[in-house]
Amino acid sequence: MIEILLRSNVADLGKIGEIVKVRDGYARNYLFPNGLAVGVTEDNKRAVEKMRTKYLATEAERAQSARALAAKISALTVQIAVKTNEEGRMYGSVTANMIADALSKQGFKVGTGAVKLKGNIEEIGHHDVPVHLHAEVDAQLKLIVTAQ
């Protein structure tokens, strides 16, 4: 095992600026070559602390803009019209991609992965859809699914 200093966030390992122990091969073959970590020295600690400070400032700005976007999305109601049969049953379902496209038409650029549906929407009516905008910020979109 070797102690390393993380230069960026690594999933399931740690965040920027943390000192963690990993296997030698993982450090030599993956973390060091990809610039994700460095050895623990005083110079590296100072350099990584500067990087960490910049990262935290940028991350705070992202979180702030995500909060502003979340407030706008939470106040928004999006309507999607779908084809139905005579009994009012939908042909198909409303997907995360359709919701992201509807938001895009309203001027909100969010990726399909940000729309967190537990499953596709298969019923006409009002639905609350969670939209994940940042690690700390989620919004609730009001969605109305209507028959065409």
Secondary structure, 3 states (H helix, E strand, C coil): CEEEEECCCECCCECCCCEEEECHHHHHHHHCCCCCEEECCHHHHHHHHHHHHHHHHHHHHHHHHHHHHHHHHHCCEEEEEECECCCCCECCCECHHHHHHHHHHCCCCCCHHHECCCCCECCCEEEEEEEEEECCEEEEEEEEEEEC
